[in-house]
Amino acid sequence: MAGTKALLTLENFINGKFVPCSSYIDSYDPSTGEVYCRVPDSGNEEIEAAVEAARAAFPGWSARSPQERSQVLHRLADLLEKSLEDLAQAESRDQGKTVTLARTMDIPRSVQNFRFFASSILHHTSECTHMDHVDCLHYTLRAPVGIGVPPGVVNIVFGTGPKVGEALVSHPEVPLISFTGSQPTAERIAQLSAPHCKKLSLELGGKNPAIIFEDANLEECIPTTVRSSFANQGEICLCTSRIFVQKSIYSEFLKKFVAATRMWKVGIPSDPSANMGALISKAHLEKVRSYVKKARAEGARILCGEGVDMLSLPPKNQAGYFMLPTVITDIKDESCCMKEEIFGPVTCVVPFDSEEEVIQRANSVKYGLAATVWSSNVGRVHRVAKKLQSGLVWSNCWLIRELNLPFGGMKSSGIGREGAKDSYEFFTEVKTITIKH
């Protein structure tokens, strides 16, 4: 790249220091398709250094009081807030998402998470029982499995899954793995970690249904369902990708939903009026587009978006990984577009007749992460929510999170849950102590 300024070069963060790597990988700006930085291509050597640093830091950090650790987490939240704009710009450039989304959701949510767990760490209690007939007292202690923030406590090692990822998850001194990503990668992690009996928390894919009954409030339902389908370019595991609409309102819904989708602006990430930016990579863009081609080949109709409407971008962004939000209809439940996670701005809209029918169809995929139910009938909402094979069900809303409550999926959407109580239990080991007196 002669004549251009030097590329940003990232370094690993090990034992409180930035450490250069012997080889690097190009990272592309999704909005332009150009290389904008170099990322370490780490391997066994870097993982060994990170694990050793963590092992050395563990005794001192884990011995700190909950109050001290809470203060550290609050300080981290303060620092994130102080650097909010810089972090939002960096997240947008790396991911392709709009700066607005990073500024209003990603970074503030990170701050909120640190503050929430900084508070919750102060309020956990242990269990205690007394057996009078044998003069025994039982109580539990919880010991941390992983660690938190002075040098060596947090280490960041960049690289590819097959190289650095496998070295990390198979390392005998790494007792616990929390992973968010695809099912095939999770299967590989499970294989590599099995000989060491490691604790796993796996938050995987979703093929999330929205079920819209005839008594739904469409004025609220349509804009929310557009957002739940296309927010962050559809690259959220919780995004809606199957929309089931009761037949009596199907035509009306479809007309209004397509019109609202066409108003959803795709633009460069820095455009404050843009609702969507670029997809994460060229390979992923091609994958998402391939699903639309398969749907068309199966006889489905593409009502708006890919291959139907024109996308207008500035000249310097013509090679970026942009795609219009796309709505597919006249598609069978057996189609790969209705079965497989696309993870892009593509959603399928299909009609249904009865409550029993739509529950069966919504549950007919291997995933079970999230669902939304739209109805003004409270009894129906409770019935349907109970029968859906889904770890999360939103009714008449989407993406409202309560960090006290469990987060996670069923079936191929993962193993385990996160949230105040669930995270506490996962990231600690419980010990039962019995004392005879």
N, C-alpha and C positions, 0 to 999 in steps of 0.2 A: 504493500500500500504506500508506494513512494509518493512524497509530496503531502501526506496527511500527518496530522499530529500523532504523537505516540499513543498507543492503545493503553487503556487502563488495565493494569495487571493486578489481579487479586492474589492474596496469599493466605495460606492456612493460618489458623490461630490456635497455637498449642502452648500450654503452660504459661498463659498470659502474654505471649509474644507472637508477633506476625513472623511466619517462617516461610521463606521462598521454597519453591519446588523445582525439581530437575526437569520436568516437562509440563506443558500446558495444553489446554483445549481452547479453541476459539468459541466465543459466545456471541450470538447474533442479536441485534436490536430487531425485535419482531416488527416494528413499524416501518423499517427501511430495508430489512433483509441484509444489512451490512454488519460485518464484525465490529463490535464496539469494545470488547474487553477479552482478556485471556484469563482462564480459570485453571487452577492447579489440577493436574492429572495424577492424583495421589495413588498410593498403593500400600503395601504391607509396612514399609518403613515408617510412613507417616502415622499409620494406625497404631503401630507399636509405641511410638513416641507419645501419642495422645492417650493411650490406655495407661501407660506408665505415669504420665502426669496426673491423670484422674485418680489412679490408685494411691499416689503419694499425697494428693490433696484431700482424699476422702476422710481420714480419721479426724483431722482438725475441723473440717467444715461440718461433718455430721454431728460433731459434739457441740456445736453452737446451739444456743437456746432458740426456741421458736421465735421469740421476740427479736433476736439478732437477725435471724434469717428473714423474718418479715420486713425488717428495716432495709435489708439489702434489696429485696424484691420491689419495695416502694421506691427505692433510689433508682433502680432500673427503669421503672415506669416514668419517673421524673425525667430521666435522660432521654427516653423515647419521645416523650411529649416535647421536650426542648428541641429535638431534632426532627420533629414531625414532617416538616416540609422537605428537608433533604432526603429523608427515608421514603416519602411518597414519590418523589421524583425518581429515586433509584429503583424502587419497586416497579414503577410504571415502565421505565426503560428496559428493565430486565424481563418483565412478563408480557409487555404489550398492552396491558390494561390501561384505562384512562387514569390520568393523574387525579381526577376528581374522586374516582372510586378508591384509590389508594389513600387519598387524603381524608376521606370521610368514613371509610369502613376499615380497610386493612390495618393501618397504623393505630387508629383509636381503639380497635378491637384488641390489638396486642397490648396496649396500655391497660385496657380494662381487665384483660386476663391476668396480668401481673398483679394489679391491685386486688383483684378478687382472691387470688390464691395467697397473696401476702396477708390478707385478712383471715381467710379460712384456716390457715395453718395454726392460728391462735385458739381455735375453738374445737379441736378434735379431742375426744375423751376416750379412755380405755375402758375395758369391761372388767367387772369384778363379781365373783360369786363366792358364797361361803357355804361349806358343807358341814353343818354342826355335828352330824352323826359320826363323822370320821375326823373331826377337828382339823379340817383343811380349808385353806383360803386359796382361791384361784384368781389370777388376774392376768391381763394381757399387756404386752408391750409391743410397740411397733418400731422396727429398726429400718432406717432408710436403705434402699437398694442402690439408688443412684445419687448424684450430687448436683450442687448449685453454683458459687460465683467467684471467689478469689482465684489466683493463678492455678490452673490445672483443673478447676472444677468444671468450667465450660470450655470445650475444645471444638473447633470447627474445622473439618477436613473435607475439602472439595474433591470431586472425582466422579467416575462413572460407576454404575451399579455393579457390573461384572468384575470390576477391578477393586476399587476401594470399598464398595458396599459389601461385597462378599468377604473381604478381609475383616471388616468390622463385625458383621453378624456372626461369623464363625469363630471369632476370637474367644478363647476359653475364659478370659477375664472380664468379658462383657456379659453381665448376668441377666439383662433385661433389654427388650427391644420394643420401641414404640414406632410404628411405621404407618404412614399415610401414602397410598398410591394404588397401583393396579393389582388385580388378583394374581396374574402370572408372577409378578415380582414377590408377592406375599407367599406364594407357594414355594418359591426358591428359598426365601428367608426361613420358612418353616423347616425345609429339608436340612439346611445348613445348621440351624439352631437346635434341631432335635437331639443330636448326640449329647448336648450339654444341658438338656431340659430347661432351656431358658424361658422366662416369662415373656409372653407376647401380647401386645395390644395392636390389632390390625384394623385400620379404618380404610376400607377399600371402596369399590365402585358402587354406583347406583343406577337404576333405571326407573327413576321416580315417577309415580303416577299422580296426576291431579284428577280428582273425580268431581265433576260439576253437575249437581242435581238441578232439576227444573226450577226449584225455588231459590236458587242462588241469587245473590245481589250482584248482577253483572257489572254495575258501575264500579264496584270494588274489585270484583273477581278478575275482570279483563286486564286492567293495568297491573295488578299484582301477578297474574299468571304470565303476562309478557315479561315482567321482571324476573320471575322465577324460572322462566325458560331461557332467557338470554343475558342475564347479568354476568359480568365478567366473561363475555363471549361464550357463555354456557359452560365455562371451565370451572365449575363448582360441583363437587360431588353431590350436592343437595339440589341441583337444578332439576326442573321438571322436563322430562323428555317424552312422556306419554300423557296426553290429555283426553280423558273420557268424558263425553258430554251427553247428557240425557237427550234422547231423540227429539222431544217436543221443543227444545230450545237450540238444537244443533245448528240449524241454518243461521239463526240470529247470532249465536255465539261466534260461529266461524267468520261471518261477515265482519263483525265488530273486532274480532281478534286479529284478523289479517290487516284490517285498516290500522289498528293500534300498533301492530308489528312494523308496518311500513313507516310509521312515525318514529320508530326507534332508530336514532341516528348512529351510523358507523362513521367514525372519523379518527383523525390522528390523536394519540393519547393526550396531547397538551390542549386540545380543543375543549373548553369548558362546557360546550353544548353537546358534546358527543356522549352517547349512552354506551357505546361499545368501542373498544380499540381493536388491536390485532391479536390473533391467536399466538400461542407460545412459540411455535416453530413451523418451518416449511413442511417438514414431514407430517406434523400433526394436521396442518391445513389440508394437505393432500388426502390424509386419512378421512377427515370429516367430509370433504367433498366426495370421496368415493362412496360414502353411504347415500348421499343424495342421488348419485348416478345409479346405484343399485335399486333404490326406490323407484326411480323413473323406469328402469328396465323391467321392473315387476308390474308396471302399469299404474303406479301411484301418481297422484297429481301433486305438483309443486305449486302452491298457491302464491308464494312470494319468496323473494330471496335468491338463492343460488340458481343461476341459469335462467332466471325470470326477470329480475330487475337489474338495473345498471348501478354499479358502485363508482362513485366519483371521489377521487383522491388527488392531492397535490402531486406534481411530477416526482419529487424526491421520495414519495411513499408508494409509488406504483409497484415496487418490488416487495412491499411489506406483506405480511401474512393476514390480510383482511378478508372478511367474508360477511355477507349480509345475513341477518337473521332469517331463517328459512322455516316455512310451515308446510308440512306434508299431510295429505289426506288420501282417502280411498286406498288405505293400506291394510293388509291383513296382520293379525296378531302374530302370525308365524314369521313375519319378515324380520330380517336381522336388524332393521331399523327400529323395530318394536321390542327386540330381545336383548340387543347388545348395547353397552354403554358407548355412546358416540363422543361425549365430552366436548361438545361444541355447540354453536348456535343453531341447533336443529331440533324441532319438536314435531311430533305426530299427533294429529287430532282425529279422533274416531268417535262414533256414536255408540250409545248403549241403551238398553230398554229398562232393565230392572236392577234393584239393589243387589240381589244375589248374584246376578250375572256379572256386574262390574267388579264385585269383590273377587270373584273367581278369576276374571281376566287380569285384574291388577296384580294378583298373587302369582300369575302364571310365568314369571321370570325367575331367574336364579338369584336375583338381587333382592334386598329388603332393607334399604337404608332409610328413605324418607317418603312421605306421601302428604298430599294436601286434599282436604275434603271441603267442598263448598256447598253449604245448605243452610237454610234458616230454621230447619227442624232439628232441635237439640237432641231429641231422642235418636234420630237417624244418625247424627254425627257420632254419638257414643257407640251405637251398634256397629257402624262401619269401621270406626277407629279400632275397636276391639278385635275385629276379624281380619284386618289388614296385617299381612306379614311384613311389618316395617318397624324399625327401631324408633322412628320419630313420626308423629302424625300432627300436622298443623291443620286447624280448622279455620277457614275464612281469613287466613293470613299465611305468611311464609317467612322463614328465616328469623323468627323471634326466638332468641336463645336465653335460657335460664341456666347459668353455670352451676347452680346447685344440683341440677337434675342430670340424669345419665344421658350421654350422647354416644351413639354408635348404632350399628346395623345388625340385621339378622342374615342368615343364609350366607351367600357369597359376598355380602357387604362387610364382613369382618368378624373379628373376635374381640370381645371385651367392650368396656364402656369407659368414657371419660366424664368428668364432672367432679364436684367437690369431694363427695364421699368415695366415688369410684376411683378417681385419680389417687386419692390418699391410700386406698387399699392396694392399688396396683403398684405404686412406686415405693411401697414399704413391705417388709416381711413381718407377719404377725408371730409373736412368740407367746405361748401359754406357760405361765409359771404356777406351780402348785407348792404350797408351803404347809407342812403339818406342824401344828403348834400344840 
